[in-house]
Structures are given as structure tokens and as C-alpha cells.
Amino acid sequence: MNLASVDLNLLVAFDALMEHRHVTRAGDAIGLSQPAMSNALSRLRNLFDDHLLVRTGRGMEPTPRAVELYEPARLALLQIDELVSGRVHFLPTEVERTFRVAIAEDTSISIVPKLYRELSIQAPGIKLDIQSTDNIPGVELLTSGDCDIAIGRIPPNAPTHIHSEPLFDQNFVCMARKGHPAFRSKLTLKRYLEFPHIHVKPTRRPTSFIDEYLSTQGLKRNIAVSVSLSQVVPSLLPGSNLIADLPERMARDVAANLDVVVRDLPFEAGSITTVVGWHHRNEQDAGHRWFRDLVRELGKE
């Protein structure tokens, strides 16, 4: 077959006919009159030497040959559209790719398991490379190209080549063992400050949001243990009178599996915003956009 003699617009007509199974509706969908669409169907039948669509009691039904041609024709149209528009269509079920995600430790506990489960269903060919932002901030990893997406807290004064948008807000809450004396009745600020605390101290941040807030009130916690890894906190609570302050999502995920109790703080410390960030170089990447959309959905849950 001489490709130069083939009208590629016939593939558009074929796609519409297969989708609508009706000559008039297919024509309306692509801006052709009923006679013009009937003519296109006739030319398609000559081109493929098959009836393609035949009338039955249920309307027009595709022949086995039409069913065989449908998916390759759709893929061909997608590739032509990519060539002309410069956009790349992303088919998650077919792609094989690795996304490098830099994420704050406390956020990873609630996001990463859900992200993996969704990928295993929607895009089994996609792999995850999870990195921590505790030692190197997400902005630096994005700028250097060492990660594709950063999830956590990105400063408002980040460079203009870093794009970001909020995922969710959350408050800090208290955690302690079941039966902790401070939790036997309503937790007051006085009782909160009486007991020893665990200070979660990220590597690049000397103080926590909690301590910064208390200092503005002229108050200070009794810090008994300082840790840089928040995942260590739950193992320190059983059998002690320690109190820990963690972001709410992480605290409630942990409490669901351990013998600990979660309470609201006895003061308003404000909320923290978790964002998803990416480099401008990936702004128009179709796969990257799909992955960002998935992260957004999980952040809303």
C-alpha cells in the first residue's frame, strides 16, 4: 500500500464510528455531516476490505476485523497528536519508569504505603525510589536533579524554578502510653509541661515548631530524650511517662498499631502545610503530571 494515497483523516472517522456505533452521532463528534460520514465509512470499508460496522437489531456492531484494528488505530492517532502538538500521552498501565521521591520522614509513613498500593494497581511498571529530606532538603534535591518530586515542607522563598502546591494541612498532637497520668482527665497546659517529653529534632532544624511556639509564651518543655528520627518515638512511649508531639497524620497512623493514645495539644500551636514540589524542567512531562495528580489525590484522603 502506498501511504501517500491514504487519507489519514479516515482513522479519525473510524475512531469516532467505533466509539459511537452510529453514523450521525459519530459525524457530529468530529464535525462531519451524515452523508460525509457515510462516505467515510464506505472508504474505510474499501481501505480495509471489510464491512467494519454492520447493522444489527441492537444498532451498528463492529466486525472482528474492526475490533482488531481499533486499538492500533487509536495508538496511531495518539502518536500523530503528540507529533503535531508536542504533548506526550502517558499510558500508566504500559509505562516502565522510576520516580524518585524525596519526602519528609513523618509524611512518608502515611503517604508512601498508599502510593505504592495505587501504583501496583494503576501502573505496575512504575517503580519508586524513596529518599529522605532529613539530611538534604527537597529544594536542593530537586535543583540538583537527584529527585523528581519532593513532598514535605518547602520554604516560601524557594527559587523560582521550583514549583509547588499544598497537599494538606495538619496540626501537631500529643502521644503517650495508655494510662498515662497526664491523659486521665482533660489535658491542661500545666499537666502537659509537668511530664518529660521527647524532642523530635530533624537534622537541619535545631528546634521544633512546638518549642518555637512555647518560647513565644515564655514557656519550655522538660526534654528528656531528643531523637532525629520520628519513627523511634512510638517505641519510647510504652512503660514510660514520656509525652511526644507529632504531626497528626503520622501520630494516628502509629496509634492504630500500638498501645498508645493521641490527644489534642492543650494550646493552639497552628498548623503545618505539606506541599508537593517539582522542578520547572518537569512541568510539561506527561508522566510527571500524572504522578503529581496521583500524589494530590492521596494527599486529600
Beta strands, then each sheet from edge to edge (+ up, - down):
strand 1: 53-56
strand 2: 59-62
strand 3: 97-103
strand 4: 126-132
strand 5: 149-152
strand 6: 162-177
strand 7: 196-200
strand 8: 222-227
strand 9: 243-247
strand 10: 260-264
strand 11: 271-279
sheet 1: 1+ 2-
sheet 2: 4+ 3+ 5+ 11- 6+ 9- 7- 8-
sheet 3: 4+ 3+ 5+ 11- 6+ 10-
end
